[in-house]
Amino acid sequence: MWHVGGAALDSRMFIGTALYPSPEIMRRSIEASGAGVITVSLRRQAPDSDGGRAFWDYVRDLGLHILPNTAGCHSVKEAVTTAQMARELFDTRWIKLEVIGDTYNLQPDPIGLVEATRELISQDFEVFPYTTDDLVLCTRLAEAGCSTVMPWASPIGSGQGLLNPFNLDMIRKRLPDINLIIDAGIGRPSDAARALEMGYDGILINSAVALAQDPVVMARAFALAVESGRMAYESGIMPKRDFANPSTPTVGTPFWHGEPS
Amino acid sequence: MIELTVNGTPKPLPAPCVLRKALDELGFQGRHFAVAINGRFVPRHQYEAFHIEGGEALEVLSPMQGG
């Protein structure tokens, strides 16, 4: 059990709701993941469609914590307004804050992100900022009042995995008291396990599950990887050494050692 | 007749009215949406008091899949 944003969670996996082949596969994948938090978004929809009602009913019936995002926002004003709309629509203080600074790699705008974070925290939001793996930026977000910070492993949807483990490790070491969740770029379960082994508190995953040939089984694979990585971290991983050290005892080594011919 | 922009598309309304009536006329009913006007969020409890005069830009957003 761990705590994030005032909620007690069993799973260390957050999972997105986009890109699945069908709503039914989405539902089964979410269940297979064991995730306690799902991400959602807001978009324009024509009133003569069902206006998102079916999706919202589907998601609400899962009974999980909802984390709306501000995906697609490129300015502080857009992100703040979208967050306010999400709070009313989804009835939650939680917001996954995205302020995009580059349309090619969807890299967050660090200046706008900090500004929007401060504004939303002043409005009593629980802000989960999507950020780059920059130590100082993550520190500023924590200082602004975020109890959870979500650095990327690599660009959203790229599946590139942990491109800069050094940065991620440094962030973990320098911010030991806040929740750190890897958001974006994870491609395979071993990426997730590695993040958890480094002491990251959780991962947010979407494309790597939804775009798998079998999303339901992949969701389960990620759940096992996250659990494995966390157990490894808590068990204390042995330090690396620059030399060999036999694991088999050397006492009583048989016949060929130390015997002059 | 007045005109406003709804989710990026020009839409006519018969006359100035409160936001609640405008949303009804535009087909937005129920609780599965949130509204911003000219980039500012308008809480649901203000729908009866907020006046639409024409020329406004409405954003009406609904739940959607997201990552």
Interface residues (C-beta under 8 A of the other chain):
Chain A: G16 T17 A18 L19 Y20 M26 T39 V40 S41 L42 R43 R44 Q45 P47 D48 G51 G52 R53 F55 W56 V59 P68 N69 A71 K77 E78 T81 T82 Q84 M85 A86 E88 L89 F90 I156 G157 L204 N206 S207
Chain B: N7 G8 L26 G27 F28 Q29 G30 H32 F33 A34 V35 A36 G39 R40 F41 P43 R44 E59 V60 L61 S62 P63 M64 Q65 G66 G67
